[in-house]
Amino acid sequence: MANELFLSVLSTGSGTVAMTLSTAGFRTQISAAGSVELSALHSHGPGSSIVSGLSALNGVTTDGQGVWALLSSKDET
């Protein structure tokens, strides 16, 4: 999953990609961010189906320059 997020941001042409891993209880968030705004292809391309299938939630950062995915090891119903 981290690879798909990384590649989405790298493919924008951004000179650097910052990867972040955050944990809280049963949840883990992985994010990748660059310095170039993502197009629809980069944020909703083929890799997004992998990320969507494996994550509880996912999306684009508020500045449009990164993507994130939330993983959960416990069902939250």
HELIX and SHEET records of a PDB file:
HELIX    1   1 ALA A    2  LEU A   10  1                                   9    
HELIX    2   2 ALA A   40  HIS A   44  1                                   5    
HELIX    3   3 PRO A   46  LEU A   54  1                                   9    
SHEET    1   A 4 ALA A  18  ALA A  24  0                                        
SHEET    2   A 4 ARG A  27  ALA A  33 -1                                        
SHEET    3   A 4 GLY A  66  SER A  72 -1                                        
SHEET    4   A 4 LEU A  57  VAL A  60 -1                                        
END                                                                             
